[in-house]
Amino acid sequence: MNDIKPVIILGSGGHAKVVLDTLLLENIEILGCITPDMKAGEKFCNQITVLGSDEKIAKYKPGDVILVNGIGAMPYKNLRWKIAKQLRDKGYKFKKVIHPSAVIARDIVFEEGVQVMAGVVIQPGTVIGTDSIINTGVLLDHDCKIAKNCHLAPGVICSGGVNIDMGTHIGTGTTVIQNICIGKDSVIASGSSIYKDVADNVKLIQSRQLKQIQR
């Protein structure tokens, strides 16, 4: 029922452009965006009106709108997740955003606020946790479990049975073999090949040889 409410987008950066385009493809009613980086009344992407800065959200009752989080997710930067929690605590809900080009099996579980971008393929038995981003061109095979507040950057490939714990960032073009577990709040460098389990709070740097650094 929440999905039929008009939408407000949070943010005005690159990720906000991507979610805006997806919503427009789906003919979703968009009231505008909230951002401190543009003036109220300006046009974002020449498409929607800037409603104002963060405090303007209070003008809209939680039951009257649904939010879309357009704030990007970068390693060690938690603004996206922090704002989502603050607004949920005030009663707001977040819309799932699923690009129409995504290929998704029938039994997939998407929790609140999940975002699935263009060209994604998700196979049966997969679960995606609250607010996680499955970015452009990601491939998830059967029975993957992605916890909340994760970001799988463009081009990530996960074979079957991969488990990724909460708050973890998987860098662009990374490949994860079957049945691997990656711990919470870890960061996997772009272009990595993950062939063994990764612990919590690990920074994995891509070089000629992968090395793990405990933060």
TIRO-2110 file (N, C-alpha, C; in Angstrom, 1 decimal):
// TIRO-2110
0.8, -1.2, 0.0, N, 1, A
0.0, 0.0, 0.0, CA, 1, A
0.9, 1.3, 0.0, C, 1, A
2.0, 1.2, 0.7, N, 2, A
2.9, 2.4, 0.7, CA, 2, A
3.3, 2.9, -0.6, C, 2, A
3.5, 1.9, -1.6, N, 3, A
4.0, 2.2, -2.9, CA, 3, A
3.1, 3.1, -3.7, C, 3, A
1.9, 3.3, -3.4, N, 4, A
1.0, 4.1, -4.2, CA, 4, A
1.0, 5.6, -3.7, C, 4, A
1.8, 5.9, -2.6, N, 5, A
1.8, 7.2, -2.1, CA, 5, A
2.8, 8.0, -3.0, C, 5, A
2.7, 9.4, -3.1, N, 6, A
3.6, 10.2, -3.8, CA, 6, A
5.0, 10.1, -3.1, C, 6, A
6.0, 10.3, -3.9, N, 7, A
7.4, 10.1, -3.5, CA, 7, A
8.2, 11.4, -3.3, C, 7, A
9.0, 11.4, -2.3, N, 8, A
10.0, 12.4, -2.1, CA, 8, A
11.4, 11.8, -2.1, C, 8, A
12.3, 12.3, -3.0, N, 9, A
13.7, 11.8, -3.1, CA, 9, A
14.6, 12.6, -2.1, C, 9, A
15.4, 11.8, -1.4, N, 10, A
16.4, 12.5, -0.6, CA, 10, A
17.7, 12.5, -1.3, C, 10, A
18.3, 13.7, -1.5, N, 11, A
19.6, 13.9, -2.1, CA, 11, A
19.5, 14.4, -3.6, C, 11, A
20.6, 14.9, -4.1, N, 12, A
20.7, 15.4, -5.4, CA, 12, A
22.0, 15.1, -6.1, C, 12, A
22.6, 14.0, -5.7, N, 13, A
23.9, 13.6, -6.3, CA, 13, A
23.7, 12.6, -7.4, C, 13, A
24.8, 11.9, -7.8, N, 14, A
24.7, 10.9, -8.8, CA, 14, A
23.7, 9.8, -8.6, C, 14, A
23.7, 9.3, -7.4, N, 15, A
22.7, 8.2, -7.1, CA, 15, A
21.3, 8.6, -7.2, C, 15, A
21.0, 9.9, -6.7, N, 16, A
19.7, 10.4, -6.8, CA, 16, A
19.2, 10.5, -8.3, C, 16, A
20.2, 10.8, -9.2, N, 17, A
19.8, 10.8, -10.6, CA, 17, A
19.4, 9.4, -11.1, C, 17, A
20.1, 8.4, -10.6, N, 18, A
19.8, 7.0, -11.1, CA, 18, A
18.4, 6.6, -10.6, C, 18, A
18.1, 6.9, -9.3, N, 19, A
16.8, 6.5, -8.8, CA, 19, A
15.7, 7.3, -9.4, C, 19, A
15.9, 8.6, -9.6, N, 20, A
14.9, 9.4, -10.3, CA, 20, A
14.6, 8.8, -11.7, C, 20, A
15.6, 8.5, -12.4, N, 21, A
15.3, 7.9, -13.8, CA, 21, A
14.5, 6.7, -13.7, C, 21, A
14.8, 5.8, -12.7, N, 22, A
14.0, 4.6, -12.5, CA, 22, A
12.5, 4.9, -12.2, C, 22, A
12.3, 5.8, -11.3, N, 23, A
11.0, 6.2, -10.9, CA, 23, A
10.2, 6.8, -12.1, C, 23, A
10.9, 7.6, -12.9, N, 24, A
10.2, 8.2, -14.0, CA, 24, A
9.8, 7.1, -15.0, C, 24, A
10.6, 6.1, -15.2, N, 25, A
10.3, 5.0, -16.1, CA, 25, A
9.0, 4.3, -15.6, C, 25, A
8.8, 4.3, -14.3, N, 26, A
7.7, 3.6, -13.7, CA, 26, A
6.5, 4.5, -13.6, C, 26, A
6.6, 5.7, -14.0, N, 27, A
5.5, 6.7, -13.9, CA, 27, A
5.0, 6.9, -12.5, C, 27, A
6.0, 7.0, -11.6, N, 28, A
5.7, 7.2, -10.2, CA, 28, A
5.5, 8.7, -9.9, C, 28, A
4.5, 9.1, -9.1, N, 29, A
4.3, 10.5, -8.8, CA, 29, A
5.4, 10.9, -7.8, C, 29, A
6.2, 12.0, -8.2, N, 30, A
7.3, 12.5, -7.4, CA, 30, A
7.0, 13.9, -7.1, C, 30, A
6.9, 14.2, -5.8, N, 31, A
6.6, 15.5, -5.3, CA, 31, A
7.9, 16.5, -5.5, C, 31, A
9.0, 15.9, -5.4, N, 32, A
10.3, 16.7, -5.5, CA, 32, A
11.4, 16.0, -4.7, C, 32, A
12.5, 16.8, -4.5, N, 33, A
13.6, 16.2, -3.7, CA, 33, A
14.0, 17.2, -2.6, C, 33, A
14.6, 16.6, -1.6, N, 34, A
15.1, 17.3, -0.4, CA, 34, A
16.6, 17.2, -0.5, C, 34, A
17.2, 18.4, -0.5, N, 35, A
18.7, 18.5, -0.5, CA, 35, A
19.2, 19.8, 0.0, C, 35, A
20.3, 19.8, 0.8, N, 36, A
20.9, 21.0, 1.2, CA, 36, A
21.8, 21.7, 0.2, C, 36, A
22.0, 21.0, -1.0, N, 37, A
23.0, 21.4, -2.0, CA, 37, A
22.4, 22.2, -3.1, C, 37, A
21.0, 22.4, -3.1, N, 38, A
20.4, 23.2, -4.1, CA, 38, A
19.3, 24.1, -3.4, C, 38, A
19.0, 25.2, -4.1, N, 39, A
18.0, 26.1, -3.6, CA, 39, A
16.6, 25.6, -3.8, C, 39, A
15.7, 25.9, -2.9, N, 40, A
14.3, 25.5, -3.0, CA, 40, A
13.7, 26.2, -4.3, C, 40, A
13.0, 25.4, -5.1, N, 41, A
12.4, 25.9, -6.3, CA, 41, A
13.2, 25.6, -7.5, C, 41, A
14.5, 25.3, -7.4, N, 42, A
15.3, 24.9, -8.5, CA, 42, A
14.8, 23.5, -9.0, C, 42, A
15.3, 23.2, -10.3, N, 43, A
14.9, 22.0, -10.9, CA, 43, A
16.1, 21.0, -10.8, C, 43, A
15.8, 19.8, -10.3, N, 44, A
16.9, 18.8, -10.3, CA, 44, A
16.7, 17.9, -11.5, C, 44, A
17.8, 17.8, -12.3, N, 45, A
17.9, 17.1, -13.6, CA, 45, A
16.8, 17.6, -14.5, C, 45, A
16.4, 18.9, -14.4, N, 46, A
15.4, 19.5, -15.2, CA, 46, A
14.1, 18.7, -15.2, C, 46, A
13.8, 18.0, -14.1, N, 47, A
12.7, 17.1, -14.0, CA, 47, A
11.8, 17.4, -12.8, C, 47, A
12.4, 17.5, -11.6, N, 48, A
11.6, 17.7, -10.4, CA, 48, A
12.1, 18.9, -9.6, C, 48, A
11.2, 19.4, -8.8, N, 49, A
11.5, 20.6, -8.0, CA, 49, A
12.2, 20.3, -6.7, C, 49, A
13.2, 21.1, -6.4, N, 50, A
13.8, 21.0, -5.1, CA, 50, A
12.9, 21.6, -4.0, C, 50, A
12.5, 20.8, -3.0, N, 51, A
11.5, 21.3, -2.0, CA, 51, A
12.2, 22.1, -0.9, C, 51, A
13.5, 21.9, -0.8, N, 52, A
14.2, 22.6, 0.3, CA, 52, A
15.2, 21.7, 0.9, C, 52, A
15.8, 22.1, 2.1, N, 53, A
16.7, 21.4, 2.8, CA, 53, A
16.1, 20.4, 3.7, C, 53, A
16.9, 19.7, 4.6, N, 54, A
16.4, 18.6, 5.4, CA, 54, A
15.1, 18.9, 6.2, C, 54, A
15.1, 20.1, 6.8, N, 55, A
14.0, 20.4, 7.7, CA, 55, A
12.6, 20.5, 7.0, C, 55, A
12.6, 20.6, 5.7, N, 56, A
11.4, 20.6, 4.9, CA, 56, A
10.6, 19.3, 4.9, C, 56, A
11.3, 18.2, 5.3, N, 57, A
10.6, 16.9, 5.3, CA, 57, A
9.4, 17.0, 6.3, C, 57, A
9.6, 17.8, 7.4, N, 58, A
8.6, 17.8, 8.4, CA, 58, A
7.2, 18.4, 7.9, C, 58, A
7.3, 19.1, 6.8, N, 59, A
6.0, 19.6, 6.2, CA, 59, A
5.1, 18.5, 5.7, C, 59, A
5.6, 17.3, 5.5, N, 60, A
4.9, 16.2, 5.0, CA, 60, A
4.7, 15.1, 6.1, C, 60, A
3.5, 14.7, 6.3, N, 61, A
3.2, 13.7, 7.3, CA, 61, A
3.7, 12.3, 6.8, C, 61, A
4.2, 11.5, 7.7, N, 62, A
4.7, 10.2, 7.3, CA, 62, A
3.6, 9.3, 6.6, C, 62, A
2.4, 9.5, 7.0, N, 63, A
1.4, 8.7, 6.3, CA, 63, A
1.0, 9.2, 4.9, C, 63, A
1.4, 10.3, 4.5, N, 64, A
1.0, 10.9, 3.3, CA, 64, A
2.0, 10.7, 2.1, C, 64, A
3.3, 10.4, 2.5, N, 65, A
4.3, 10.3, 1.4, CA, 65, A
5.1, 9.0, 1.7, C, 65, A
5.9, 8.6, 0.7, N, 66, A
6.9, 7.6, 0.9, CA, 66, A
8.2, 8.1, 0.4, C, 66, A
9.3, 7.8, 1.1, N, 67, A
10.6, 8.4, 0.7, CA, 67, A
11.4, 7.4, -0.1, C, 67, A
12.3, 8.0, -1.0, N, 68, A
13.3, 7.3, -1.7, CA, 68, A
14.7, 7.8, -1.4, C, 68, A
15.6, 7.0, -0.9, N, 69, A
16.9, 7.4, -0.5, CA, 69, A
17.8, 7.6, -1.7, C, 69, A
18.1, 8.8, -2.1, N, 70, A
19.0, 9.0, -3.2, CA, 70, A
20.4, 9.4, -2.8, C, 70, A
20.7, 9.2, -1.5, N, 71, A
22.0, 9.5, -1.0, CA, 71, A
22.9, 8.3, -1.4, C, 71, A
24.1, 8.5, -2.0, N, 72, A
24.9, 7.4, -2.4, CA, 72, A
25.5, 6.7, -1.2, C, 72, A
26.0, 5.5, -1.4, N, 73, A
26.7, 4.7, -0.4, CA, 73, A
28.1, 4.5, -0.8, C, 73, A
29.0, 5.0, 0.1, N, 74, A
30.4, 4.9, -0.1, CA, 74, A
31.1, 4.3, 1.1, C, 74, A
32.2, 3.6, 0.9, N, 75, A
32.9, 3.0, 2.1, CA, 75, A
33.2, 4.0, 3.2, C, 75, A
32.9, 3.6, 4.4, N, 76, A
33.2, 4.4, 5.6, CA, 76, A
32.3, 5.7, 5.7, C, 76, A
31.4, 5.9, 4.9, N, 77, A
30.5, 7.0, 5.0, CA, 77, A
29.1, 6.5, 5.2, C, 77, A
28.6, 6.9, 6.4, N, 78, A
27.3, 6.3, 6.8, CA, 78, A
26.1, 7.3, 6.8, C, 78, A
26.3, 8.4, 6.0, N, 79, A
25.2, 9.4, 6.0, CA, 79, A
23.9, 8.8, 5.5, C, 79, A
24.0, 8.0, 4.4, N, 80, A
22.8, 7.3, 3.9, CA, 80, A
22.0, 6.6, 4.9, C, 80, A
22.7, 5.7, 5.7, N, 81, A
22.1, 4.9, 6.7, CA, 81, A
21.6, 5.7, 7.9, C, 81, A
22.4, 6.7, 8.3, N, 82, A
22.1, 7.5, 9.4, CA, 82, A
20.8, 8.3, 9.2, C, 82, A
20.6, 8.9, 8.0, N, 83, A
19.4, 9.7, 7.7, CA, 83, A
18.2, 8.7, 7.6, C, 83, A
18.4, 7.6, 7.0, N, 84, A
17.3, 6.6, 6.9, CA, 84, A
16.8, 6.2, 8.3, C, 84, A
17.7, 6.0, 9.2, N, 85, A
17.3, 5.6, 10.6, CA, 85, A
16.5, 6.8, 11.3, C, 85, A
17.1, 8.0, 11.1, N, 86, A
16.4, 9.2, 11.8, CA, 86, A
15.0, 9.3, 11.3, C, 86, A
14.8, 9.2, 10.0, N, 87, A
13.4, 9.4, 9.4, CA, 87, A
12.5, 8.2, 9.7, C, 87, A
13.0, 7.0, 9.8, N, 88, A
12.2, 5.9, 10.2, CA, 88, A
11.7, 6.1, 11.7, C, 88, A
12.6, 6.6, 12.5, N, 89, A
12.3, 6.8, 13.9, CA, 89, A
11.1, 7.9, 14.0, C, 89, A
11.0, 8.7, 13.0, N, 90, A
9.9, 9.7, 13.0, CA, 90, A
8.6, 9.1, 12.3, C, 90, A
8.7, 7.9, 11.8, N, 91, A
7.5, 7.2, 11.2, CA, 91, A
7.5, 7.1, 9.7, C, 91, A
8.5, 7.7, 9.0, N, 92, A
8.5, 7.6, 7.6, CA, 92, A
8.9, 6.2, 7.1, C, 92, A
8.4, 5.9, 5.9, N, 93, A
8.7, 4.6, 5.2, CA, 93, A
9.5, 4.9, 4.0, C, 93, A
10.3, 3.9, 3.5, N, 94, A
11.1, 4.0, 2.3, CA, 94, A
10.6, 3.0, 1.2, C, 94, A
10.5, 3.5, 0.1, N, 95, A
10.0, 2.8, -1.1, CA, 95, A
11.1, 1.9, -1.6, C, 95, A
10.8, 0.7, -2.0, N, 96, A
11.7, -0.2, -2.8, CA, 96, A
11.7, 0.4, -4.3, C, 96, A
12.9, 0.4, -4.8, N, 97, A
13.1, 1.0, -6.2, CA, 97, A
13.7, -0.2, -7.0, C, 97, A
13.0, -0.6, -8.0, N, 98, A
13.4, -1.8, -8.8, CA, 98, A
13.3, -1.3, -10.3, C, 98, A
14.5, -1.3, -11.0, N, 99, A
14.5, -0.9, -12.4, CA, 99, A
13.8, -1.9, -13.2, C, 99, A
13.0, -1.4, -14.2, N, 100, A
12.2, -2.4, -15.0, CA, 100, A
13.0, -3.4, -15.8, C, 100, A
14.3, -3.0, -16.0, N, 101, A
15.2, -4.0, -16.8, CA, 101, A
15.7, -5.1, -16.0, C, 101, A
15.6, -5.0, -14.7, N, 102, A
16.1, -6.1, -13.8, CA, 102, A
15.4, -7.4, -14.0, C, 102, A
16.1, -8.5, -14.0, N, 103, A
15.6, -9.8, -14.1, CA, 103, A
15.6, -10.5, -12.7, C, 103, A
14.4, -10.7, -12.2, N, 104, A
14.3, -11.1, -10.8, CA, 104, A
13.4, -12.3, -10.7, C, 104, A
13.9, -13.4, -10.0, N, 105, A
13.1, -14.6, -9.8, CA, 105, A
11.9, -14.3, -9.0, C, 105, A
10.9, -15.2, -9.0, N, 106, A
9.6, -14.9, -8.4, CA, 106, A
9.6, -15.0, -6.9, C, 106, A
10.6, -15.7, -6.3, N, 107, A
10.5, -15.9, -4.9, CA, 107, A
11.5, -15.0, -4.1, C, 107, A
12.0, -13.9, -4.7, N, 108, A
13.0, -13.1, -4.1, CA, 108, A
12.3, -12.3, -2.9, C, 108, A
13.0, -12.1, -1.8, N, 109, A
12.5, -11.3, -0.7, CA, 109, A
13.3, -10.0, -0.7, C, 109, A
12.6, -8.9, -0.9, N, 110, A
13.1, -7.5, -0.8, CA, 110, A
12.6, -6.8, 0.4, C, 110, A
13.4, -6.5, 1.4, N, 111, A
12.9, -5.7, 2.5, CA, 111, A
12.8, -4.2, 2.2, C, 111, A
12.3, -3.5, 3.1, N, 112, A
12.0, -2.1, 2.9, CA, 112, A
13.2, -1.3, 2.4, C, 112, A
13.0, -0.4, 1.4, N, 113, A
14.0, 0.5, 1.0, CA, 113, A
15.1, -0.1, 0.1, C, 113, A
15.0, -1.3, -0.3, N, 114, A
15.9, -2.0, -1.2, CA, 114, A
15.9, -1.3, -2.6, C, 114, A
17.1, -1.1, -3.2, N, 115, A
17.2, -0.5, -4.5, CA, 115, A
17.9, -1.5, -5.5, C, 115, A
17.3, -1.8, -6.6, N, 116, A
17.9, -2.7, -7.6, CA, 116, A
17.9, -1.9, -8.9, C, 116, A
19.2, -1.7, -9.4, N, 117, A
19.4, -0.8, -10.5, CA, 117, A
19.3, -1.6, -11.9, C, 117, A
19.6, -0.9, -12.9, N, 118, A
19.4, -1.4, -14.3, CA, 118, A
20.3, -2.6, -14.5, C, 118, A
19.8, -3.6, -15.3, N, 119, A
20.7, -4.7, -15.7, CA, 119, A
21.0, -5.8, -14.7, C, 119, A
20.4, -5.7, -13.5, N, 120, A
20.6, -6.7, -12.4, CA, 120, A
19.9, -8.0, -12.7, C, 120, A
20.6, -9.1, -12.4, N, 121, A
19.9, -10.4, -12.4, CA, 121, A
20.0, -11.0, -11.0, C, 121, A
18.8, -11.4, -10.5, N, 122, A
18.8, -12.1, -9.2, CA, 122, A
18.0, -13.4, -9.3, C, 122, A
18.7, -14.5, -8.9, N, 123, A
18.2, -15.8, -9.1, CA, 123, A
17.4, -16.3, -7.8, C, 123, A
16.7, -17.4, -7.9, N, 124, A
15.8, -17.8, -6.8, CA, 124, A
16.5, -18.0, -5.5, C, 124, A
15.7, -17.8, -4.5, N, 125, A
16.1, -18.0, -3.1, CA, 125, A
16.9, -16.9, -2.4, C, 125, A
17.0, -15.8, -3.1, N, 126, A
17.8, -14.7, -2.6, CA, 126, A
17.0, -13.7, -1.8, C, 126, A
17.6, -13.2, -0.7, N, 127, A
17.0, -12.2, 0.2, CA, 127, A
17.9, -11.0, 0.3, C, 127, A
17.3, -9.8, 0.1, N, 128, A
18.0, -8.6, 0.2, CA, 128, A
17.5, -7.8, 1.3, C, 128, A
18.4, -7.3, 2.3, N, 129, A
18.0, -6.7, 3.5, CA, 129, A
17.7, -5.2, 3.3, C, 129, A
17.1, -4.6, 4.3, N, 130, A
16.6, -3.2, 4.3, CA, 130, A
17.7, -2.3, 3.9, C, 130, A
17.3, -1.4, 2.9, N, 131, A
18.1, -0.3, 2.4, CA, 131, A
19.3, -0.6, 1.6, C, 131, A
19.5, -1.9, 1.3, N, 132, A
20.7, -2.3, 0.5, CA, 132, A
20.5, -1.9, -0.9, C, 132, A
21.7, -1.5, -1.5, N, 133, A
21.7, -1.2, -3.0, CA, 133, A
22.3, -2.3, -3.8, C, 133, A
21.6, -2.8, -4.8, N, 134, A
22.2, -3.7, -5.7, CA, 134, A
22.3, -2.9, -7.0, C, 134, A
23.6, -2.5, -7.3, N, 135, A
23.8, -1.5, -8.3, CA, 135, A
23.9, -2.1, -9.7, C, 135, A
24.1, -1.2, -10.6, N, 136, A
24.0, -1.5, -12.1, CA, 136, A
24.7, -2.8, -12.4, C, 136, A
24.0, -3.7, -13.1, N, 137, A
24.7, -4.9, -13.7, CA, 137, A
25.1, -6.0, -12.7, C, 137, A
24.7, -5.9, -11.5, N, 138, A
25.1, -7.0, -10.5, CA, 138, A
24.4, -8.3, -10.8, C, 138, A
25.1, -9.4, -10.7, N, 139, A
24.5, -10.7, -10.9, CA, 139, A
24.6, -11.5, -9.5, C, 139, A
23.4, -11.9, -9.1, N, 140, A
23.3, -12.7, -7.8, CA, 140, A
22.7, -14.0, -8.2, C, 140, A
23.5, -15.1, -8.0, N, 141, A
22.9, -16.4, -8.3, CA, 141, A
22.1, -16.9, -7.1, C, 141, A
21.6, -18.1, -7.1, N, 142, A
20.6, -18.6, -6.2, CA, 142, A
21.0, -18.6, -4.8, C, 142, A
20.1, -18.3, -3.9, N, 143, A
20.2, -18.5, -2.4, CA, 143, A
21.3, -17.5, -1.8, C, 143, A
21.5, -16.4, -2.4, N, 144, A
22.3, -15.4, -1.8, CA, 144, A
21.6, -14.7, -0.7, C, 144, A
22.3, -14.3, 0.4, N, 145, A
21.7, -13.5, 1.5, CA, 145, A
22.5, -12.2, 1.7, C, 145, A
21.8, -11.1, 1.4, N, 146, A
22.5, -9.8, 1.5, CA, 146, A
21.8, -9.1, 2.6, C, 146, A
22.5, -8.8, 3.7, N, 147, A
21.9, -8.2, 4.9, CA, 147, A
21.6, -6.7, 4.6, C, 147, A
21.1, -6.0, 5.6, N, 148, A
20.8, -4.6, 5.5, CA, 148, A
22.0, -3.7, 5.4, C, 148, A
21.7, -2.5, 4.8, N, 149, A
22.7, -1.5, 4.6, CA, 149, A
24.0, -1.9, 3.9, C, 149, A
23.8, -2.8, 2.9, N, 150, A
25.0, -3.2, 2.1, CA, 150, A
24.9, -2.4, 0.8, C, 150, A
26.1, -2.3, 0.1, N, 151, A
26.2, -1.8, -1.2, CA, 151, A
27.0, -2.7, -2.1, C, 151, A
26.3, -3.3, -3.1, N, 152, A
27.0, -4.1, -4.1, CA, 152, A
27.2, -3.1, -5.3, C, 152, A
28.4, -2.7, -5.5, N, 153, A
28.7, -1.7, -6.6, CA, 153, A
28.5, -2.3, -8.0, C, 153, A
28.5, -1.5, -9.0, N, 154, A
28.2, -2.0, -10.4, CA, 154, A
29.1, -3.2, -10.8, C, 154, A
28.5, -4.2, -11.4, N, 155, A
29.3, -5.3, -11.9, CA, 155, A
29.7, -6.4, -11.0, C, 155, A
29.2, -6.3, -9.7, N, 156, A
29.6, -7.4, -8.8, CA, 156, A
28.9, -8.7, -9.2, C, 156, A
29.6, -9.8, -9.1, N, 157, A
29.1, -11.2, -9.4, CA, 157, A
29.2, -12.0, -8.1, C, 157, A
28.1, -12.6, -7.7, N, 158, A
28.1, -13.5, -6.6, CA, 158, A
27.5, -14.8, -7.0, C, 158, A
28.3, -15.9, -6.9, N, 159, A
27.8, -17.2, -7.2, CA, 159, A
26.8, -17.7, -6.1, C, 159, A
26.2, -18.9, -6.2, N, 160, A
25.2, -19.3, -5.3, CA, 160, A
25.6, -19.4, -3.9, C, 160, A
24.7, -19.1, -3.0, N, 161, A
24.9, -19.3, -1.6, CA, 161, A
25.8, -18.3, -0.9, C, 161, A
26.1, -17.2, -1.5, N, 162, A
26.9, -16.2, -0.8, CA, 162, A
26.1, -15.4, 0.2, C, 162, A
26.8, -15.2, 1.4, N, 163, A
26.2, -14.5, 2.5, CA, 163, A
27.0, -13.2, 2.8, C, 163, A
26.4, -12.1, 2.7, N, 164, A
27.1, -10.8, 3.0, CA, 164, A
26.4, -10.1, 4.2, C, 164, A
27.1, -9.9, 5.2, N, 165, A
26.6, -9.3, 6.5, CA, 165, A
26.4, -7.8, 6.4, C, 165, A
25.7, -7.3, 7.3, N, 166, A
25.2, -5.9, 7.3, CA, 166, A
26.4, -4.9, 7.2, C, 166, A
26.1, -3.8, 6.5, N, 167, A
27.0, -2.6, 6.4, CA, 167, A
28.2, -2.8, 5.5, C, 167, A
28.2, -3.9, 4.7, N, 168, A
29.4, -4.2, 3.9, CA, 168, A
29.3, -3.6, 2.5, C, 168, A
30.5, -3.1, 2.0, N, 169, A
30.6, -2.6, 0.7, CA, 169, A
31.4, -3.5, -0.2, C, 169, A
30.8, -3.9, -1.3, N, 170, A
31.5, -4.8, -2.3, CA, 170, A
31.8, -4.0, -3.5, C, 170, A
33.1, -3.8, -3.8, N, 171, A
33.5, -2.8, -4.8, CA, 171, A
33.2, -3.3, -6.2, C, 171, A
33.2, -2.4, -7.1, N, 172, A
32.9, -2.6, -8.5, CA, 172, A
33.7, -3.7, -9.1, C, 172, A
32.9, -4.6, -9.8, N, 173, A
33.6, -5.7, -10.6, CA, 173, A
34.1, -6.8, -9.8, C, 173, A
33.8, -6.9, -8.5, N, 174, A
34.2, -8.0, -7.6, CA, 174, A
33.5, -9.3, -7.9, C, 174, A
34.2, -10.4, -7.9, N, 175, A
33.6, -11.7, -8.0, CA, 175, A
33.7, -12.5, -6.8, C, 175, A
32.6, -13.1, -6.3, N, 176, A
32.6, -13.9, -5.1, CA, 176, A
32.2, -15.3, -5.5, C, 176, A
33.0, -16.3, -5.1, N, 177, A
32.6, -17.7, -5.5, CA, 177, A
31.6, -18.2, -4.5, C, 177, A
31.0, -19.4, -4.8, N, 178, A
29.9, -20.0, -4.1, CA, 178, A
30.2, -20.2, -2.6, C, 178, A
29.1, -20.0, -1.9, N, 179, A
29.1, -20.3, -0.4, CA, 179, A
30.0, -19.6, 0.4, C, 179, A
30.5, -18.4, 0.0, N, 180, A
31.4, -17.6, 0.8, CA, 180, A
30.6, -16.7, 1.7, C, 180, A
31.1, -16.5, 2.9, N, 181, A
30.5, -15.5, 3.9, CA, 181, A
31.4, -14.3, 4.0, C, 181, A
30.9, -13.1, 3.9, N, 182, A
31.6, -11.9, 4.1, CA, 182, A
31.0, -11.2, 5.3, C, 182, A
31.9, -10.8, 6.3, N, 183, A
31.4, -10.3, 7.5, CA, 183, A
30.8, -8.9, 7.4, C, 183, A
30.3, -8.4, 8.6, N, 184, A
29.7, -7.1, 8.6, CA, 184, A
30.7, -6.0, 8.6, C, 184, A
30.3, -4.8, 8.1, N, 185, A
31.1, -3.6, 8.1, CA, 185, A
32.4, -3.8, 7.4, C, 185, A
32.5, -4.6, 6.4, N, 186, A
33.8, -4.8, 5.7, CA, 186, A
33.7, -4.1, 4.4, C, 186, A
34.9, -3.9, 3.8, N, 187, A
35.0, -3.2, 2.5, CA, 187, A
35.9, -4.1, 1.6, C, 187, A
35.3, -4.5, 0.5, N, 188, A
36.0, -5.3, -0.5, CA, 188, A
36.4, -4.4, -1.7, C, 188, A
37.7, -4.3, -2.1, N, 189, A
38.1, -3.4, -3.1, CA, 189, A
37.6, -3.8, -4.5, C, 189, A
37.5, -2.9, -5.4, N, 190, A
37.1, -3.1, -6.7, CA, 190, A
37.9, -4.1, -7.4, C, 190, A
37.3, -5.0, -8.2, N, 191, A
38.1, -6.0, -9.0, CA, 191, A
38.6, -7.1, -8.2, C, 191, A
38.2, -7.3, -7.0, N, 192, A
38.7, -8.5, -6.2, CA, 192, A
38.0, -9.8, -6.6, C, 192, A
38.7, -10.9, -6.3, N, 193, A
38.2, -12.2, -6.5, CA, 193, A
38.2, -12.8, -5.1, C, 193, A
37.0, -13.1, -4.5, N, 194, A
36.9, -13.6, -3.2, CA, 194, A
36.6, -15.1, -3.2, C, 194, A
37.6, -15.8, -2.7, N, 195, A
37.5, -17.3, -2.8, CA, 195, A
37.6, -17.9, -1.4, C, 195, A
37.6, -17.1, -0.3, N, 196, A
37.5, -17.6, 1.1, CA, 196, A
36.8, -16.6, 1.9, C, 196, A
36.3, -17.0, 3.1, N, 197, A
35.5, -16.2, 3.9, CA, 197, A
36.2, -15.0, 4.4, C, 197, A
35.5, -13.9, 4.6, N, 198, A
36.1, -12.6, 5.1, CA, 198, A
35.4, -12.3, 6.4, C, 198, A
36.3, -11.9, 7.4, N, 199, A
35.8, -11.6, 8.7, CA, 199, A
35.1, -10.3, 8.8, C, 199, A
34.5, -9.9, 10.0, N, 200, A
33.9, -8.6, 10.2, CA, 200, A
35.0, -7.5, 10.2, C, 200, A
34.6, -6.3, 9.8, N, 201, A
35.4, -5.2, 9.9, CA, 201, A
36.8, -5.3, 9.2, C, 201, A
36.7, -5.9, 8.1, N, 202, A
38.0, -6.1, 7.3, CA, 202, A
38.0, -5.1, 6.1, C, 202, A
39.1, -4.6, 5.8, N, 203, A
39.4, -3.8, 4.6, CA, 203, A
40.2, -4.7, 3.7, C, 203, A
39.7, -5.1, 2.5, N, 204, A
40.4, -5.9, 1.6, CA, 204, A
40.9, -5.1, 0.4, C, 204, A
42.2, -5.0, 0.3, N, 205, A
42.9, -4.2, -0.7, CA, 205, A
43.3, -5.0, -1.9, C, 205, A
42.9, -4.5, -3.1, N, 206, A
43.3, -5.3, -4.3, CA, 206, A
44.7, -4.8, -4.7, C, 206, A
45.6, -5.8, -4.9, N, 207, A
46.9, -5.5, -5.4, CA, 207, A
47.3, -6.8, -6.2, C, 207, A
48.6, -7.0, -6.4, N, 208, A
49.0, -8.3, -7.0, CA, 208, A
48.6, -9.5, -6.2, C, 208, A
48.6, -9.3, -4.9, N, 209, A
48.1, -10.3, -4.0, CA, 209, A
47.2, -9.6, -3.0, C, 209, A
46.0, -10.2, -2.7, N, 210, A
45.1, -9.6, -1.8, CA, 210, A
45.6, -9.7, -0.4, C, 210, A
45.4, -8.6, 0.4, N, 211, A
45.8, -8.7, 1.8, CA, 211, A
44.7, -8.1, 2.6, C, 211, A
44.4, -8.6, 3.8, N, 212, A
43.4, -8.2, 4.7, CA, 212, A
44.0, -7.3, 5.8, C, 212, A
43.3, -6.2, 6.0, N, 213, A
43.7, -5.3, 7.1, CA, 213, A
42.6, -5.1, 8.0, C, 213, A
42.8, -5.5, 9.3, N, 214, A
41.7, -5.4, 10.3, CA, 214, A
41.7, -3.9, 10.7, C, 214, A
40.5, -3.3, 10.6, N, 215, A
40.4, -1.9, 11.0, CA, 215, A
40.4, -1.7, 12.5, C, 215, A
END
